[in-house]
Amino acid sequence: MGELWPITKITLRSARLLRNLSLNEVSMHVKISARKISYYERNVCATPLDVAITLLDFYGVPFYALDY
């Protein structure tokens, strides 16, 4: 069985940084502009649920661990 995610919540930005990924690297893989990802990370605009799931899946973080 895989390891369980810690109880602590994580932000989208923290999840990205834990994987040592730049905004541009993520942008290329998930087909969302780096600027938009930055907006979501800084809570400039609401993150759509489907985008949050896509990013978390790419980062390898379970949805329940997101500090949304």
C-alpha positions, 0 to 999 in steps of 0.5 A, spaced: 500 500 500 502 507 498 504 511 503 499 516 506 499 523 505 501 527 512 495 530 515 498 537 514 494 541 508 498 543 502 497 549 498 498 549 490 505 553 490 508 548 496 506 542 492 509 545 486 515 547 489 516 540 493 517 537 486 522 542 484 518 545 478 518 551 475 511 555 473 514 554 466 515 546 467 508 545 469 505 549 464 508 545 459 505 539 462 498 541 464 497 546 458 495 551 462 499 558 462 504 559 467 501 566 469 494 563 470 497 557 475 501 563 478 494 567 479 491 560 482 497 559 487 497 566 489 489 566 490 488 572 485 482 568 482 479 562 484 482 555 482 477 551 478 476 544 481 478 541 474 484 545 474 486 543 482 485 536 480 489 536 474 495 540 478 495 535 484 495 529 480 501 532 476 504 533 483 502 527 486 498 530 491 492 527 493 486 532 493 484 531 500 491 534 502 490 541 498 489 547 503 483 550 498 
